[in-house]
């Protein structure tokens, strides 16, 4: 059953600007892919289903070559409002790093029951986005055994299927050249530059205040310094007497 309890539990919405969101009642089969410069650069692949975005972290740029399989690690469901999010998650927060809206559009299931196919671990879809098109497949791998006390990690493969959109060999890496946001046209560095001064819960209050005080906006807001008072003969003579 879909839900956002895990998503909410991992985030402090007093600190991060990510949307809190809610489960939607109607599916429109939208998709969004966000390029995410966290600990490692990856692509957050999200498909709208059952009122939320079903989500995977794809370790490399999706390939247009059907022979190339991309690892996609299943993560928690995200709210539909996340489909417009672009900005910087503060360091020290879950997923800390810069998020870029890399692609968006709609998808159509190739089967008649996508929820069943997803549970079975074999989902085939047709994508109609600004960058990704045609037939794609998500295939779940056998669950990897983790160390005691650690949550089982669900790994999938994202694979381009053979169709008119597929490209073989080096031509399959064409999507790696797409480095800007489909929402704002900005690069990751440009997005990060706009979000440089953010509140970080891992810093002390004093350090946060210092960091924010150095931001361009804070510098512009500083009042002009009062002109220094001119020294008079009387003032100089008074200081000499006190030093004697």
Secondary structure, DSSP 8 states (H G I E B T S, - for coil): ---SHHHHHT--TTT--S------SS---EEEEEEEESSSEEEEEEEEETTEEEEEEESS---S-TT-EEEEEEEEEE-GGGGG--EEE-TTSTT-EEEEEEEEEEEEESSS-HHHHHHHTEEEEEEEESS-EEEEEEEE---B---TTS--B-EEEEEE-SSTT---GGGGGGGGG--S-TTT---HHHHHHHT-S---TTS-HHHHHHHHHTSHHHHHHS----------HHHHHHHHHHH-
